Amino acid sequence: MVAYLFPGQGSQKIGMGAELFDDFKELTDTADEILGYSIRALCLEGPDERLNNTRFTQPALYVVNALSYLRLLAEGKARPDYVAGHSLGEYNALLAAESFDFATGLRMVKKRGELMGQAYGGGMAAVGGLEEKEVHDVLREHGFDSISVANLNSPSQIVVSGPREDVERAKDAFQAANVRMYTVLQVSGAFHSPYMESARREFAAFADGFAIKAPTIPVIANVTARPYRADRVADTLITQISSTVRWSETIRYLMGKGEEEFLQVGPGHVLTSLTRSIRRNAEPLIVTEEQEEQEERESRQWVAATAVPARTPAPAPAGSTA
């Protein structure tokens, strides 16, 4: 059994996709048309400042991840048993599971990158050497109510998110707790935190114009670390913008399902390294049928509390699956 993992922001680098664009010229041309610029030039020439700008990073990674997946299939690699993606990479996981087509996914990612790129005044920091409870304890004990956990990447690698000034001030508190590392990240927004709520609502209004289908293979959601439910794919994906990425639990869930091979599909090796760390330092998460039923009931309550009120769907943009 094999799970394909798609990386998110932070895995971009100049030169990515160089071996893919010529082989998938039609999709490359489609990307250029949707984005209004050359995806090849962005990925191969940069400059770094542009490629590392959120509004450009996210479409670039989505395209390269997608073409990397298609290359695997063209080479005879079988479709995976499960898929998952870290933050932006979750769009590629849903693409692989046929919840939408390439163009639809890129249109959503383009909007997502624009909205997240407009976020200012926020910050994020990577915390190494503390477990989730310990991170929460430090934040609570020092009164940093404005900071929340954004990414649970591995048992001992966690990212926190909040107002930049508070994230920077929290460094002393974490160092006093003997953290191995506290690195403020070069981002402009408090991603995957309640401070992204306005972006979530605006993105929800935009995504309402697209048809997002139930996955044809299980996709493990960042928000729940469980498979997407067929009746709430859009709500789960939209909520991801302002919710914690539960990556460590995602891998543990797949370990509990008997996954033997985890393959990163896309540039870099970040998810490969995280998966290795999780498998070395955490136990498989065994979820019984009864537990999944209970989680399903709780999930329905969560959706009812967080879902954007229903609207009359707007006409779908050309090329979407609506």
N, C-alpha and C positions, 0 to 999 in steps of 0.2 A: 504494500500500500504506500502511496506517495502523496504528499501535500506540496503544492506550489505556493510560494510566498513572494509577494510583490513589494518592493521597497517604496518608501515615501521620501519626503523632503529631507535633504541631507545626503542623499546618495548621488546627487547630480555631479557631473564632472565634464570638463571640456573634452570632446572626443567621443562621448557616448553615442552609440547608434551608428558609428561610421560604417560598420559592416552590414547595416540593415536597410538604409534608405533606398539604395539602388534596387534591392530585391523586392521591396514593397513600394514601388513608385506610385501606384494609384492611391494608396493610403497616405503616403507622404504628401502627394498633391492635395488630397482632401484636407489634411491637417493645415497646409498652407492657406487654403481657401477659408477655412473656419477661423484660423487665428489672425489672418491678415499679415503674416510675415513668414519667412522661410524657417521652418523647423530645423532643417539641415544646417543652415548657417548658424542658428542659435546654439545648437548642440556641438557643432564642430569648431566654431570660431568664437563663440561667446559675444563679448568679453565676459570675464567672470562676474563682474558687477551685474550684468544683465541676466545671466543664467542663474545667479543666486538670488535674484529678485523674485519673491513669491509668485507674482502674477505670471512670470515666465517659467519659473522652476516647475510648477505643477503641471502645465500642459506638456512641457518637455519630457518630464519623467513618465507621464501617462503614455505618450506616444512611444517612447523607447521601451517601456515595459510591455506595451501591447505588441510591438513588432518582435520583441524577444520571445514572447509566448508563441506567436505565429511561426517564428523560425523553428522553435522546438517541435511544433506539430508537423511542419514541413519536413523535418528531418526524421519523422517517424516516431517521435515520442508520444506515448499514449496520453490521453486526457487524465488529469489527476483525480484522485478520490475525494480530495478536499482542496479548497483554496482559501487563502487569507491574504490580506494586504495591510501594511502599516500605514494608517492615516490615508494619505493620497493613494497609496497602493491598493486600498480597498476597492477603488473604482476599477482597477484592473482585474481584481478578483471577480467582481460582478460581471465585467466584460467577458472573462473566461467562462463564467457560468451562464452566459447568454441572457443576462437580465436586460441588456441593451446593446446596441451595435456601437462600432468604433466612433462614428460621428456623434452620436447622442452622448456618449460618455465624454468625448472631448469638449463638447459644448458645455456640459455641466462642470467639468474640471476648469475650463477657461473662466467661467463665472465664479467658481469657488476661489480660484487663485486671485481674481480681481478683488473679491470681497475680503479675503484674508489679508491681501496685500495692502488694503486701505486701513487696516488696524494699526493705530499708533498709541504710544504711551505704555504699551505692555512689554513684558519681558518673560523669559523662561530661563531656567538653570538646570543643568544636569547634576544630579546628586549620586555619588557613588559610595557604596559601602554601608548603606543603611537599608533596612527593610521597610515596607510600606508603613507599618504601624509606628516605627521609629520616626519616620519622616512626619507623620501626622502629629506625633507627640511633640516634636521640636516646634512645629508651626503653632500648635495650641499653647505650649508652655511660654512661648515668646510673643504671643498675641498677634501672630500674622494671619488674622482671619481673612485677609484679602488674597492670600496665596492658596492655591489648590493643587492637587496632583493631576498632571496632564497626561503623562505617559508612565505606565508600569511596564518597562521594557524587559526587565529580568528581575530575579529575586533581589538583586543588589544594585540595579541601575534604574533610577527613577527621575523623571523630569517634572519640575514644579513650574507653575505659571501664575502670573498676576501682574499688578502694576510694576513697571520697571524699577522704580525707586525702591519699592518694598522687596523685590527679588534681589536687588543688589545689597540692601541692608541685611537681608536674612543670611548672608554669607557668614558673618561672625557667629551667629547662633548655631549654624550647622558645623562650623569648624570647632566650636566648643563641644559639640557632640562627637568629636573625633571622626568626622566623615573622611573617607578616603579622597574624595574629590567634590568640589563645588565649582562648576564652571558656568558662568552666565553666557547664554547662547546669543549669537548675532541674529536676532529676529526682532521685528518691530511690534509684534502683537502678542497678547496673552492667549495663544492658541490652545484649543481643547480645554477651555475654562468657561465659567459663566460670563466672562467679559466678551465672549463671542456670540452672545445671545442675539444681538441685533443682526449680525451677519447670518446667523442661522435662520432667522425669520425672513430676511430678504432672499436668501438662497431657496428657502421653502417655496416662496412665491414664484421664483424662476423655475424650479424643478417641477412645479405643478403642471407645466406645459408638456411634460414628457411622459411617455408610458414606460414604466419600469416593471419588468416582468419577474415572476418568481424564478430563482436560480434553478438551473438544470442539474447542478452538482452542489453539494453543501458549501456555503460560504460562511466562514466564522467571522462574526461581527466584532469590530473593535469595542463597541459599546457594551456588549453583553458577554463576550468570549464564548458565545454559543452560536449555532447555525442560525442564519437569517430565517425568519418565519415568512411563509409565502404571502401572508395577508398584510405584512407591514414592512415591505422592503424599502419603500420610499421614506417612511417615517424614521426607520432605523438609520438609513444613510444620512438623512438630513441632520438628525440629532448628533451625529458623530462630530460635527464641527465644534460643538460646545461641551463635549463629554470626554471623559478619560479614555485613553487608548489602553485597553487591557491586554497588552501583547503577551506578557508572561503567562497569564492564565489561558490565553488562546493556544499557545504551544503546549501547555500542560493538558488542556482538553484534548488536543489532537494526539498527544502521547497516550492518553487514556483510551483513545479509540483504536489504538494499535498501529499508529503510523510508524513506519520504519524508515522512511526517507523523506527529508525535507529539502526542497530545492528552491533556492532563491532565483527568481526570474526577473532580470533587470540588472542595472549597473551596480557595481560595488559588491561588498561582502558583509554589510552591516547585519542583515537578518541571519545570515549563516553564522556569524559570530555570536549573536544573541541566542540563537537556537542552541548552539553548542553549550553556552553558559547555562541556559535553562535546563537542558537535559542533564547537565553535570550537577546542578545544585538544587533541583526541585524534583518532586515526585510526580508521576502521572496523576491527572485529575480524573478520578473515576466517578462518573455521574450516572446514578441509577435511573431507571425508567420513572420511578416515583418522584425522584428529585427533579427530573426534567419536567414532569407534569406540574409540580409545584412552582418551578421557575417560570413555566408558561403562564400560570395564573398571575404571578407577580409581574411578569413582563406585560401582560395585558393592562394591568393597573398603571404601569409606568407609561405605556403608550398613551393611555387615556389622559394622563396628566401632562404629557409633553407634546402631544401632537398639535400641529397648527390646525385651526378650524378649517373644515372643508370649504372649498370654493368651487365654482364652476370652472372646469379645466379650460385653459386658454388654448387656442389652436397651436398645434405642435410645430416647431420650426421645421423647415424642409430638411429631409434626411433623417428625422427622428423615427422611432419605432411606434409613435402614437398612431 
